[in-house]
């Protein structure tokens, strides 16, 4: 099972990329805790499901098609 995911997202320049990452991680964690309530009561209680680390890149040098094919 891979320990990472790829997302190809388009967002307006007024939204900071760090905010996008925080929102996506929060939505995912909330969904996981709802589907698996025992996670919330055990290992991850008062902790974080996601690490604070992430990689962010831009699509300046390549086309969208190349990125989609890679993913």
Buried (B, 14 or more C-beta within 10 A) or exposed (E): EEEEEEEEEEEEEEEEEEEBBBEBBEEEBEEBBEEEEEBBEEEBEEEEBBEEEEEEEEEEEEEEEEEEEEE
